[in-house]
Amino acid sequence: MTDEELKEQVVLALKGVYDPEIPVDVYELGLIYDIKIFPVNNVYILMTLTSPSCPSAGSIPAEIEEKVRAIEGVSDVSVELTFDPPYSTELMSEVAKLELGFM
């Protein structure tokens, strides 16, 4: 599998992870800032949460790591949480904005 194909698989996995309080997946919400594939299929994900005091701060990154690690061929997964820049609804996809009534 090429790096680009693996990245597509990672995005599909991310689209299966939801903030329990919001009916939109973490990818469409704009919580994923970066996805990098390093040699031998090591995946790095830089993400944020809607708020530093998000009650799901422990469960969402853990679920992301679990789902990405389950992709065939993935060697390792690193999920880094950042609040710089802070989350904004501007980061949401059009799909998420429509689902949540922002458009």
N, C-alpha and C positions, 0 to 999 in steps of 0.2 A: 504494500500500500504506500502511495506517495504521501509526502507531508500534506499536500493540499487535500487529498482524499481523507486522511486522518483528521485534519482540521474540520472537514465537513461532518465527519462522524461525531466529533466532539460537540459541534454546534447542535446536531440532532439530539445528543444526550442532554445538553444544557436546556433544550426546549422541553425536556421532561421534568425539569425541576421548577417548582413553584414556591413563591412566598405564600405561606399558609393564609395570610390576610388579604392577598390580592389574587384575583383569578387570571393572572397573566404570568407566563414563564419568565425566568430570570434573564434569559437572552433578550426577549422582546422588551422587557422592562428597562433594559439598558444597564443592568447591574454588572455586565461583563465588559471590562475595559480593554482587555487584551488576551489573546490566545497565541501562544508560541509553541512550536514543535521543535525540540532539540534532537540531536542525533540519537539513534536507537529508540525512537518513539517515546521520548520523555515529553510530557505535556505540562506546560506552565500556564496557569490562568490567573490573571489579575482581575479582581472584582471588588465591588463595593456593596453596601446594603443601603436601603432607603433611608436609614437613620443609624447613627452610632449606638442608639439605645434599642435597636430592633430586637424584639424578643426571640427571633429566630437566628441570632448571630452565630450560635454554635451549630445549629442543625443544617442551615442552607449550605455553607462551605463543605461540611462533611458529606452531605448528600451529593453535591457536585463531584467531589473527589471519588465517591463510591461509584457513581454512574459512569464517569470518564474512565476509571480504572477497569470497569467491566467491558470496555471496548476491546475486541480481539486485537492483539498486537501491541497494546499500550504497555510500556515497560514501567513507567513511574508517572505520578501525578503530583504536582505542587500547586496548591491554591493559596494565593496571597490576598489578604484583605487590606484594602486601603480606603481612606476617606478623603484623599487628596487626588483629584478634585472632589468636592462633596457631590453627592447625588442630586440630580435635578430632573424634573419631568421632561426637560428638553432632550434627555438621553433616550427616552422611550421611542420605539419604532412607531410608525403610523398604525400598525396593527394593534399595538398596545393602547395607543391614544384612542382609537375607535372603540376598543373593548371597554375602556374605562370612562368613555364619554368626554374626552378632552378635545374631540373634533366634532 
